[in-house]
Amino acid sequence: RLIDNALESIENFKIDDKLANPKLKGVLPRVSQYQVENHNLSELINKFSDTSFSKPEFNGHTLNLHSKDILGHVYEYFLGQFALAEGKQGGQYYTPKSIVTLIVEMLEPYNGRVYDPAMGAGGFFVSNDKFIEAHADEKHYKAAEQKKHISVYGQESNPTTWKLAAMNMAIRGIDFNFGKKNADSFLDDQHPDLRADYVMANPPFNIKDWWHAKLENDVRWKYGTPPKGNANFGWIQHMLYHLNDQGSMALLLANGSMSSNTNNEGEIRKSLIEADLVECMVALPGQLFTNTQIPACIWFLTKDKANGLSLDKKKTDRRGKTLFIDARNLGYMKDRVLRDFTEQDITKITDTFHAWQQDEGDVQGSASVAGDRKSGATYEDEKGFCYSSSLDDIKKHDYVLTPGRYVGAADQEEDSEPFAEKMARLTAQLKEQFEESNRLEGEIKDNLLGLGYDFN
């Protein structure tokens, strides 16, 4: 009861007769509706009471963190743990941090309107906030001032997740507009007039029950009516509809979206390619998500490849070109189930993309590692990893956008060991392993006999 009263006080707190936190009204949950023991609640309160929010320390060192940073870390940690515990259901509010970081680093949303029509708990907005802080010195601006130039718009259908996102923003001091309520982005668009500078999303893959009769002849289906049994190309076109004339977007989709020709998907993909909207395709390794084993990719689309309207004049005219990146061999296994990217992996992908965007020369060249954009190096194709394709190349591949078709296979190092010597070495190694196997088998049998087991 005491905690619920405190939460209610936060919602109703006023300054000059105006609610101080109007966007939290009705959002904060009441603990009394859950079966939580009082002693667990008191222990949790004591944990927070014992934590220094003014001068936090860890292992004897003072941390350069503000209170919202600490709360944000705690919140993000629990979201990740909930996602793991929930399994398939966990993906509705949590996208792996490394994937969110990768997309934000590639799009570089410094200012303007940022939109996520399937926002979950708002991970993209949090990562964008961190991105601005991380690059403040590099871009010669004050992070606090720059954040005033970012407007956050989101939508989420799940009521609990919608509230989680609002709390996530409030904890971090991020202003937001998530619509008047939780709602389906297709059937009840909370931002019908929004034209965003950046759109980022991880919508649920391959939704089958998304269609409604009212979506027939919808203005959003400019490039073709999406199939009623799969929402993938519905999400792409919904996001494009909300993108302004110089905007860029990125969304995670199942790999099938790059090649499927069933139920009009191939024709929609062809229309998107011929409209020269597809800027980059990134194939991801498997086992990145807690909620699905479906292989995924990232679509990057832009409405201004000519870079004529953009304020970022570093980019070159990229009309008629699409970059393919095959990142399936990157990453590491963080445990037996989940894979993740390292900072070096993220840097390799983002630097390749930005070098390609800024390259003045002929981007189709020899196979070598893409240069670091910060050093001024130009982009070059790299076998097995990246390739800058023309529209004609894509046409030759029947408008399939799978990066593996374009980047080819990486060069293999020649085996300098003569075959006869190699065969003799491997045979001797195999013999030793057989002998060791027999020895271990004998020891196991002796131990089992000692326990009373008889093999006869």
Buried (B, 14 or more C-beta within 10 A) or exposed (E): EEBBEEBEEBBEEEEEEEEEBEBBEEBBEEBEEEEEEEEEEEEEEEEEEEEEEEEBEEEEEEEEBBBBBBBBEBBBEEBBEBBBEBEEEBBBBBBBBBBBBBBBBBBBBBBBBBBBBBBBBBBBBBBBBBBBEBBBEEEEBEBEEBBEEBBBBBBBBBEEBBBBBBBBBBBBBBEBBBBEEBBBBBEBBBBEEBEBBBBBBBBBBBBEEBBEEEBEEBEBBEBBBBBBEBBBBBBBBBBBBBBBEBBBBBBBBBBBBBBBEEBBBBBBBBBBBBEBBBBBBBBBBEBBBBBBEEBBBBBBBBBBBBBEEBEEEEBBEBEEBBBBBBBBEBBEEBEEEBBBBEEEBBBBBBBBBBBBBBBEEEBBEEBEEBBBBEEEBBBBBBBBBBBBBEBEBBEEEEBBBBBBBBBBEEEEEEEEEEEEEEEEEEEEEEEEEEEEEEEEEEEEEEEEEEEEEEEE
